[in-house]
């Protein structure tokens, strides 16, 4: 591959000339490739940098109102007092240093026919390709009694930041012997193993700090991600402390009362000292505004390019997308972002995108030194992203504690690596 | 003028070739989610870039896939790739810094 590098260097001068020429031609025709990305999370920021890396001629604008990104992975450790929120926070300085224009505002409208995005200040940005990476929005009101005011009493903590700290403070303020209740939603939702990692780490907090307390998980499902591994760990680490109530045993929460921190199911009422309601979700608001959501509230996409099936030249990546077998995870968002960037780099030159392969790896902590994982490899199949047959799966059920400890170390290494790639 | 246009077309097609050759093959871009692209990251997970890495990547992926090497997640991921895909990924990483 030495020769490949030499070839590249040799071509450098010619390539520079060609870039200048193509820029000149593009500006003469008013067609310089312009990509606007809405949302600066794992998906959007990854896509912005991958686009610049794929082809530095592409003008990339990242629309993101917040000067700081607060990452959700590992925020359960913040709730459990094992980590500080600042370890979750990143700025966009290095993203901007790649030549990406950052518009620190919100996108309020999209005209897919005219190919323009309107920003909160009224500015209109024209694009050749638009990438929407808006993450999730809470479906306020989908669970009767759970609105924005209720979230101040019964935090969701499903978008990291102030909500994360609120839930942590409530746990810290609770007397030993209190009842903590988590309600987990039906599929699909951001981070499928997240509620169970959260239950695990809150159980760890209670076991070490408030051992007379109890934790109940009320679930709208009968099955969940890495279930066997979680349940095995729970019976080993937190017997009698953590109780999981599935849908079939009355786990589905039908309404909440924020004033009394009460969760109502078909089978009874649970009055909690601390209640964490993980509510139903949908794609972030701009997806709906742009007309790329279907009746499910999420965004159908082409599995090779992540282009919307509903609007031309608009791509959707990350949690907002319906990505078939791929879960709504930060790793998946990063993998999708790079695939989408490669496809766009080809599409703007009139070339045909190549067939992608994507990867997901999700670690969950069951205790600070006890990690488990799920991994998968995906490819387009039948118009959707499907798992490559024979690949993927979860950590072995019978692994020794040394393996669990190794996966806990790998989990933290993953977070350092992926956040450095995106924000470092 | 005709000669200038001919030269210009030549330049553009070279530029296209440069861009295309830099594109990672299927699956390669996802690796850096765990395998640090940057030397400043501390991780037990090895970096993949560099001209000496290709043979090691191919052997590791084949051994993870066959089960002769145990992994934590790589045994599960390697099973999703063919020999040709592994070769292409390894070759691409060898060209990366």
Interface residues (C-beta under 8 A of the other chain):
Chain A: X1 X2 X4 X5 X7 X8 X11 X14 X15 X17 X18 X19 X21 X22 X50 X54 X55 X331 X334 X335 X338 X339 X342 X345 X346 X349 X351 X354 X355 X356 X357 X358 X359 X361 X373 X375 X376 X377 X378 X379 X387 X388 X390 X391 X392 X393 X395 X403 X406 X407 X409 X410 X413 X414 X416 X417 X418 X420 X421 X424
Chain B: X8 X11 X12 X14 X15 X16 X17 X18 X19 X20 X21 X22 X23 X24 X26 X27 X29 X30 X31 X32 X33 X34 X35 X36 X37 X38 X40 X41 X42 X43 X44 X45 X51 X54 X72 X73 X76 X77 X79 X80 X81 X85 X91 X94 X95
